[in-house]
Amino acid sequence: MAGDDVWILGIHMTKFGKHLDKDTVDLASEAAMAAIDDAGVSMRDIGVLAAGNLKNAGAGIGQQLQKQIGQTGIPVYNVANACATGATALRTAIMAVKAGETPMGLAVGVEKLAGAGLLAGGSRKAQKDTWEPSGRYGAVAPIDGRIGTETMPGVFAQIGMEYGHKYGGTSFELFARISEKNHSHSTLNPLAAYTKKMSLEQIMGDLMIAYPNTRPMCSANCDGAAAAVVVSGEKLATLSPEQRRRAVKVSASVLTTDPWQEACQVLPDVNTLTRNAATQAYEQAGVAPEDLDLVELHDCFATAELVHYDNLMLCKPGEAVPFFESGATWRDGTTPVNVSGGLESKGHPIAATGIANIWEVCHHLRGEAGDRQIEGATVGLAHVIGLGSACGVHILEKAAA
């Protein structure tokens, strides 16, 4: 193991769902302490803490967390970066280790989101019939209710419909079948918010949120936390054989935002920044899409999963539909996607998701995923995207025997 490599030494996610008896700090503490225990180290070994929380970003979750798990005087970074918050916290800890500032760091993502309802890009305000420009963006009218929507289910519904219009082959039933796959996968994940298998008829017949996304095709707002301990290759070499065996190599850690495009002024573009992140990650890791044994991607809606098959280059451009139709993305397929159940059933406590996706991949690479284990998995990819915009892609590899 090279001295400049970074490895995930310990990782944990809480059960996702409603946690009425725990607040944000309780959940973050549970994940952090369990990740530290999984790593076989203590808080004294941690040299940097990166803590992500979006809905209460100004509260200083990192400092609050320290008061519960140990105040050791280390630097704390409080991170808020849309749905990529957890991935950004992890990348912050990784960068500190790679810079040589500390041999070991802790990243945490936590959110209390149960009962939050529909999430919008901006809060809806009363509008007059006549548009009156004001403020920095006064020349641009809000689109919500005028030419489209800024509410997340609607935004991603449009993105899926746009893909179908461009390449063909999509239908209400096709998107529902993607959701059917993820709900089926969730039955093997005891930490998922929902572990109920749903038939195609149930999914298509449920409450329509934004065509073609019904309620089961939308990510589940819930409470949860996830945490990871990262360590330098040099430090890992000094640890026990068992710690080295279970360590997972971070072969690529990439964060991107939107480049300027005219189309972005009308509809958010989740495609370009994801494709850019994936391209950089494959180059950084020295692997190709066909080398991946599993993928945990950001299926905030069933429509999003389809377009990200293409964006992550799991298929040829424009061929996401036949790729899904081939059965490749089921857990027994050639490229299993969202074996955890994905955001649609595992749940989406925003700031925790980026690390929770890493947690899933790590457990398969360690051979510790139980009934949903992808046999022989050695390389996996985790992806998250947040509008506004931020995309995180991590490629992980199993430790050599």
N, C-alpha and C positions, 0 to 999 in steps of 0.2 A: 504493500500500500504506500503510495507516494506521499511525501510529507506535506505537499500542498493540496491534497485532496480534502474534501469535507464529507463527513459521514453523519447519518442520523443514528444516534446511539440509543435513544429511548423515545417512545412515542405513545400517546394515549388519546382516545376520544371518549367523552362521556356518552351515556345513552342520550340520544336526541329525542325530544318530545316536550311535554309540559312538565316543568319543575316548579311547582307552586311553592315548595318549601325551601327553595334555594334562590339566592340573588345572584347577580352577575359575578361578584367576587367569589362566592361559594363555588360556582361552577368552574371558574377559571382556576381556583385553587385545587379543586379535585383533579382537573386535567393535568395541571403543572406538577403536582406532587406524584401523581401516578406515572408521568413521563420520566421524572427524575428517578423514581424507584425502578422503572423498567430499564433505565440506563445503567443502574447499579452505582449511582453516584449520589452526592448530596448537594444541597443548595450552596454549600461552601465552594463547590467546584465550578459553579456557574459564574462566568465573567461578564456576561451581558444578558439583558432581558429585553426582548421585543414583544410588546403586548398589543393585540389588535382588538378594537371594539368600535363599531360604527354608530349605533343608535345613541350612544352617550359618549361621543368621542372626546368631549372636553373634560371628562371627569378624571382623567389620569388613571386609567385602569391598571397600568403597570405599577404605579406607586401604591395603589390600593391593594394590589395583589401581594406586593412585597410585605406589607404589614401582616399578612396572613401566613405567608410561607417562608419569610426570612428577610430581614433588612440587612444586607451585607455591604451596602455602599456602592454597588456596581452601577454602571450606566443603564438607564432605562429609556427605551424608545417607545412612545405611544403612537400607534399606527392606525390610520383610517384611510382606506383606499377602495371604497365601494365593495363589491362582492369579492374583490381580490385582496381584501384586508389581511386574511390569514396567510395567504401566500406571500404577501409583502412583509409581514412580520417574520416569517421564516427566512425570507431572502435577506432581511436586515441582519439577523443573527448569523447567517451564512457569510455575509460580507465582512462582518466583524472578525470572524474566525479566519477567513481567507486573508484578511489584512494583517493578521498576526497580532491583533490587539488582545486576544484571549484564546486559549485552546478549546474553550467550551462555552456554548451559549444556549439560551432557552427562548423558544418562541411559543406564544400562546395566542389563541383566538377564541373569543367568547361573545355570545349574544343571547339576550332574552327577547324572543320575537314571537312567542306564542300569542295568538289573538291579534296580531298586528294588522290583518286584513290586506287589501291590495296595496302594493308599494308603487309609488309614482316617482318619476324623475324629478318632479318639483310639486310642491303643494298647490292644489287647484284653488284659485281665487275667483271671486265674482268678476265677470267681464261685461263691459258695456258693449252696446251694439257697434259703436264707433271706436276704432283702435286709436289710443292716445299714447304715442311713444314717450318713454321716460327711462332714465337711468342708463347704465353702461350699455345694455343690450336693447336700448329703446327702439332701434330700427328693426328689430326682429320680434314679430308677434308670437306668443305661445301657440303651439299647434293644437293643444289638447281641446278637442271639441270643435275645431275649425277644419283642419285638413287631415286629422288623424288623432293620435292619442300619445300621451306621455306616461301612461300607466303601464307597468311592466308587462302584464299579460298581453296587452294590445300591441306593444312595441314588438315583442317576439312573435306574436301571431303574424304581424306584417312581414317580419324577416323571413319566416317560413314560407309564407305565400309568395314573397318575392323570389325565393329560390325555385319554387315550383313553376312560377311564371317564366323564369329564365331557362330552366332545364327540363321541365315537364316531369310527369310521373308521380307527383304528389297527390294526395287526397286526404280527406278527413280520416278515413280508415287507416291509411298508412301511418299518419302521425299517432293515431290511437294505438297502433300495433307497437310502436316504439315504447309508449307508456306501458303497454301490456308486458313487454319484456322486462322493464325495470321493476315493475311491481312483482313480477314473478321472481326476479333475482332477490328482492328484499326479504322474501320468506326465509332466506338462509342467513340473514344478518340480524342478530338479536339486538344490536344497538340502533337499528333504524327506527325512526318515529312510527312508521307504518310497516307492518310485516304481513300484509294481507294480499294474497294473490287476487287479481281482478280480471274478469273476462273482458273480451273485446266489447261485448254488448254492454256490460256495466260501465266501462270507460266512455263509450260513445253516447250512452244514455244519461250520463250524469249532467250536472248543471253546467251549462255553457258559460265560460268566463269571457273568452275572446276567441271567436272562430279562427282556427280550428282547435283551440285548446279548451277542453272541458276541465273541470276541477281536478280530476286525478292526473291530468297532464301538466299541472302546474306544480312548482316546487312548494314544499310544505313549510310554512312559517312555523318555527318551533324554537325551543331553548336548547342550548348545548355549548360545549367547549371542546377544544382539542389543543394539544401541546406537543412540542418536539424538542429534544435535546440534540444539539449538533456538536460535533467534535472534529478537531483537525486530525489528519492522517498521522501526523507525528505523535500526537497524544494517544491516539487509538492504539498505536503500536506498543505502548507501554501498559495497556490494560490486559485483562484476563483473556484467555482463549475463548471463553463463552461470550464475553462482550464483543470480541472481534468477529466471532461467527455470526452474531445477530445484527451486527452493524450493517446499514444499507448505504451504499455510496450515492452521493448526490452528483451525478454525472453532468447535469445541466441545471442551471437556475436562471430563468430569464423573466424579465418584466418589460412590457411594452405599453405604449399608449397610441392613440390614433394619430397617424400622419394626416395632414390637412387634405381633405377631399371635398369637392363641391357637394357630393351626395350627402355628406355628413351634416350639411346644413338643414336637410329635410328629414332624413331617417337615420338613426344611429347605425353605424357600420360595425357589427361585431366580427366581421370577416377578416378585414385587412390586418388589424393588430394581432389577431389570433394566428393568422398565417405567418406573419412576420416573427412572432414569438416562437412558433413551432420550427420555422426554418433555422432560426438562431440556435434553438435547443438541440436539434438534430446535429447541426454542425459542431456545437460545443461538446456534445456527448460522443460524437463519432458513431452514431447509430442511424438507421433508416427506419421509416414507419413500419416496414415489414418485419423489423426486429422486435417490435413490441409484443409482449405476451399478454398485456392487459392495459386498458386505458380507463381512467376515471376523469370524465369530462363534465363540463358545466351545463348540465341539462336543466337549467332553471325552468324550461318548458320543453315539451316534446319537440316542438319546432326547432328549438335551439340545438338539440342533440343532432338532428339531421344535418344542419348546415355545418356543424363542427366536425362531422366525419370528413367533410371536404376540406375545411380550414386546417385541420391537423394532418391533412394529406394521408389519411387512412385509406383513401380511395383516389382514383384519378379525378381531375377537376370535372364537376358536373355530374359525377356518377354516384352521389350519395344514396340515391334511391336503389339502384341495383345492388349496391354494396350492402345495404340493410336487407334487401330482399333475399340475398344469398344466405342469410343466417349467420354471417360473420360475427355480428356483435353480441350474440347470445353467449352465455358463459361456456358453452361447448363449441363455439365457433372459432374461426381462425384469429379473430381480433376481438376478444371479449371487451365489451364496453359497459361500464357502470355495473359491475358485478355486485357492488354494495347495495344496489337499488337506486342509486343516483339521487339527485336532489328531490325528484318527484316523490320518492317514498322514504329514503333515508332521512330527508329533511334538509332545510337550508337556514340554520342560524348563521346569518351572513358572515360574520368575522371568523367563525369556526370552520367554515366549509373548506377553505384553502388548505388547512392542515389536516382536516378530516379526510380529504381525498388522498393526501400523502399517506395517512394512516392505513387506508385500505390497501394501497399499492405495497407499502412496507410489509404488511402481514402476509401477502402472497409471496413476496420475495424471500421472506423468512421461513415460509412453509407453515405459517401459524394461522391461516384463515379458516380453519375448521371445515365445515361441510361445503363451503363455497370455494375452497382452494382451487386455484388454477395450477394443475400439476406441472412441475418443472419450470415455473415462472422465474426468469432471471432479469428481465428488463420491463419496466413499466413507466407510464407517463401520467402525470396529474395536471389538469388544466382548470383554471378558473378565469372568469371574465366579469368585469363590472363596468356598467355604462358610466361614462363621464370623463375619461375611460381608463381602464387598466386591465391588462391580461397577464396572468402568471402561468408559466409552463415549467414544470420540473420533470426531469428524466432521472429515474432511479435504477440502480443496478445491485444485484445480489452480491454479497461478499464472496470472493473466491475461496474455494475450499482449502 
